[in-house]
Amino acid sequence: MKCYVLLLFCFVCLSCLSAEEHIGNLFPDSGDTIRFHKNINWKIDKFSDSRLYRMTYIGVPLIVAGILVKGEDDRFRSLRNDYMPYFKRRADNYLQYASAAVMLGMKGMGVEGRSSWGRMLVSDAFSIILMTGTVNILKRTTCVERPDGSDNHSFPSGHTATAFMTATMLSKEYGHKSQWVSIGAYTVASATGLMRMANNRHWLSDVITGAGIGILSTELGYYLADLIFKGKGIKRYASQYTFDRMAKPSFISLYLGINIPLSKYDIDERNEFRTSSGSAAGVEGAYFINPYIGFGGSFVASNTSIIVNDDNAEDDTFDAITLCGGAYVSYPLSSRWLIGSKLLAGYARYSALELSERHVPASDGTCFRSGISLTFKANTLCGVRFFLDYNLMSPHSMDSAEWINMLTCGTSVVVSF
C-alpha cells in the first residue's frame, strides 16, 4: 500500500508540473507565474547548496539505508550465491587504499590541490580517527556474524569505509582538476564494496553503512580542519558546483533495488507460487537528445525466494535476467533536482526451477518496465537517483498464462555525461 501511495504522489507531482508549464504557455506575460517558478527553484537550490546539506546528503542517507536494508541481507547474499558462488579475489585488500595513494602521489609530484601539505594531513588525520573509531566501536558492539561465518565483526565494512573515506579525500583535493577524478575514485571505492560482498565477507548492509561512514567521516574531518586553519593553506574551486538547469541529463548508473511482488503466479493448473521480497542489481543508462526526452535501457539480474501453494518454502530461488530498452523523460525541477519516468520493453531470461514436486525448465520471455525517479546532482558529473519501477514479465512456465507483476524500489549512483 505504501508503494501505491508513493506512486500516486509522484504522478500527482508530474501532473502539477505539467499543469504549471501549460499555465505558463497560456499566459506568457504572467509575471506571478514566472516569479513563483523562480522562487521555488531558488529555495530548492539554496537548501541544496548549504554546507551542512553538502556534508550530509550522501553519508547520512547511506547509513540510514544500510540499517533499513539489513532485513534484506539474505536476499542480496542469495543473489551473489546464485550468480557468482565461487568468487574469490584479494584485490579489495589493496583497492581500499588506491585513492589515498593517488592523492599522496599527486601531492608529492607538486600537483596543486585544495590544501597545503599541513592542512591536508590534519584533515586526513581527523577523518581517519573518526572513521576507524566509529567502525571499530560498531564492530565490537553489534557483533554481527560475517556471511562466511569466520567471525562476529561484520558490521560495518571497514574496507568499504576506508575506500570511500580515501575516495572523498581525493575528490576534495583534486576533484577540481577533472571531475573524472571523483568518478574514478568512487568507482574504485564501489568496486571495493562490491568485492567484499562477492568474496562473501560482508552483507549488503555492512557495505552501504561503511560507505556512509567513510564519506561522512571525511566531510567532518575536513570541516574540523577548516575551523582550525580558516583561510590559511587553501585554494577554493567552485566550478564543479556550477549547474545548468537545461543541460541534457544523459546518464549511466549502478542499479540496486528491492523487489516487491504484487501477486501469485501459476506454474500449472494445480500449483502456484509466490515470492517474498527479493533483490535486484544491474546497470541502467540513457542518452537524452534534449533536456526532456532520451532513449536508453537497463540490464538487471534479480532473485526472489519461492513459496509453493502457500505452504512449502522452496530451497531454490526465482532468478531472472532482463534486458530492456525504450524511452526516458525528464523534467528539471531546479538546476540540481530532476524528476523522470520511462517506458521500456525487452527480453527476460528465467533460470530453471528445482521445486520439491516438479522441475520447471529455463525459459525465455518478454518484459516491460516503467517507473518514476528523483535525481539529485551532487556535482556536474555525479548524482544520486531514487526510483520506483513497475515490472511486467511474461510467465515463467509454458503451462501458465499468468504474467508476473512486481515493483522495484531503490537507489542508483548516477554518472552524467
Secondary structure, DSSP 8 states (H G I E B T S, - for coil): -HHHHHHHHHHHHHHHHHHHHHHHHH-TT-HHHHHHHHHHHHHHHHHHHSHHHHHHTTHHHHHHHHHHGGGGHHHHHHHHHHH-TT----THHHHTTHHHHHHHHHHHTT---SB-HHHHHHHHHHHHHHHHHHHHHHHHHH----TTSS-S--SS-HHHHHHHHHHHHHHHHHTTT-HHHHHHHHHHHHHHHHHHHHTTS--HHHHHHHHHHHHHHHHHHHHHHHHHHTTTTB----GGG---TTS---EEEEEEEEEEE-S-EESSSS-EEEE--EEEEEEEEEEESSSSEEEEEEEEEEEEEEEETTTEEEEEEEEEEEEEEEEEEEEESSSSEEEEEEEEEEEEEE--EE-SS-EE--EEEEEEEEEEEEEEESSSSEEEEEEEEEEEE--SSTT----EEEEEEEEEEEEE-
